[in-house]
Amino acid sequence: MSLGREQDIEIRTPPRFMPGERVRATHHIKNDGTYPGKEIGENLVRKGDEGYVRDIGTFLQQFYIYAVEWVDRGTVVGMRARELMSLETARTPSSAEIGAGFNKGTAR
């Protein structure tokens, strides 16, 4: 029986971001009372801030929580995937590299 409040369970799929990945905040994030040393409602992260994913955890066995280090602020804040976007693009080899044999997969 469904209560109409079901959400997708993120942890059934791989995380969207990996440790060391550079990310940007897509929302303003305020303290909801879980960040020590800051007042409730105080801004922790501003939309457009850039940081690096340090670690990945889970919440309620449903959601990934990304510990993001905001270097310019000197803080680490737990963020949801919907609050972040990656600043790194997947590197694909150019046709010149493929032709030169850089992508043959041979060990040296």
C-alpha positions as CSV (number, residue, x, y, z in Angstrom):
1,M,0.0,0.0,0.0
2,S,1.4,3.4,-1.0
3,L,1.1,6.5,1.1
4,G,1.8,8.7,-1.9
5,R,5.0,10.0,-0.4
6,E,7.4,7.5,-2.1
7,Q,10.6,9.0,-3.6
8,D,13.2,7.5,-5.7
9,I,15.8,5.7,-3.7
10,E,19.1,7.2,-4.9
11,I,21.4,4.5,-3.4
12,R,20.1,2.0,-5.9
13,T,22.2,3.8,-8.5
14,P,25.9,4.8,-8.4
15,P,26.7,8.2,-6.9
16,R,26.5,11.2,-9.3
17,F,29.7,12.7,-7.9
18,M,33.0,11.1,-6.7
19,P,35.5,12.2,-4.1
20,G,37.9,14.8,-5.5
21,E,35.3,16.1,-8.0
22,R,34.9,19.8,-8.4
23,V,31.3,21.0,-8.0
24,R,29.2,24.1,-7.9
25,A,26.2,24.8,-5.7
26,T,23.0,25.3,-7.6
27,H,21.0,26.5,-4.5
28,H,21.6,28.7,-1.5
29,I,22.0,26.4,1.6
30,K,21.0,27.6,5.0
31,N,21.6,26.0,8.4
32,D,18.6,23.8,9.3
33,G,20.0,23.4,12.8
34,T,22.3,20.5,12.0
35,Y,25.5,22.5,11.4
36,P,27.3,23.3,14.6
37,G,28.5,26.7,15.5
38,K,26.1,28.6,13.1
39,E,22.7,30.1,13.8
40,I,19.6,28.4,12.3
41,G,18.8,30.1,9.0
42,E,22.4,31.4,8.6
43,N,23.8,30.9,5.0
44,L,26.3,28.1,4.8
45,V,26.7,28.0,1.0
46,R,25.7,30.5,-1.7
47,K,24.4,29.6,-5.2
48,G,27.5,29.5,-7.5
49,D,30.1,28.7,-4.8
50,E,32.6,26.1,-5.9
51,G,34.1,23.3,-3.9
52,Y,35.3,19.7,-3.9
53,V,33.5,16.5,-2.9
54,R,35.5,15.0,0.1
55,D,33.3,12.0,1.0
56,I,30.0,10.3,0.2
57,G,27.6,9.1,2.9
58,T,23.9,8.1,3.0
59,F,20.9,9.4,4.8
60,L,17.9,7.2,5.8
61,Q,19.2,4.4,3.6
62,Q,17.8,6.3,0.6
63,F,19.9,9.4,-0.3
64,Y,23.5,10.1,-1.0
65,I,24.9,13.0,1.0
66,Y,28.0,14.5,-0.4
67,A,30.5,16.1,2.0
68,V,31.6,19.1,0.0
69,E,34.6,21.2,1.1
70,W,34.0,24.9,0.3
71,V,37.7,26.0,0.2
72,D,37.0,29.8,0.1
73,R,34.8,29.5,3.2
74,G,36.9,26.8,4.9
75,T,33.9,24.7,5.7
76,V,32.5,21.2,4.8
77,V,28.8,21.0,4.3
78,G,26.6,17.9,3.5
79,M,24.8,18.4,0.2
80,R,22.2,16.5,-1.9
81,A,22.9,15.8,-5.6
82,R,20.1,18.1,-6.6
83,E,21.9,21.0,-4.9
84,L,25.1,20.4,-6.9
85,M,26.4,20.4,-10.5
86,S,29.8,19.0,-11.7
87,L,32.4,21.3,-13.0
88,E,34.4,18.5,-14.5
89,T,33.7,17.0,-17.9
90,A,34.4,13.4,-18.9
91,R,37.7,13.4,-20.8
92,T,37.4,11.7,-24.2
93,P,40.5,11.1,-26.3
94,S,40.8,13.1,-29.5
95,S,41.0,11.4,-32.9
96,A,44.7,12.3,-33.0
97,E,45.3,10.5,-29.7
98,I,43.4,7.4,-30.9
99,G,45.3,7.4,-34.2
100,A,48.6,7.7,-32.3
101,G,47.8,4.6,-30.2
102,F,47.1,6.3,-26.9
103,N,43.9,4.4,-26.3
104,K,45.0,0.8,-27.2
105,G,44.8,-0.4,-23.6
106,T,48.3,-2.0,-23.5
107,A,50.2,-2.1,-20.3
108,R,53.7,-0.9,-20.1
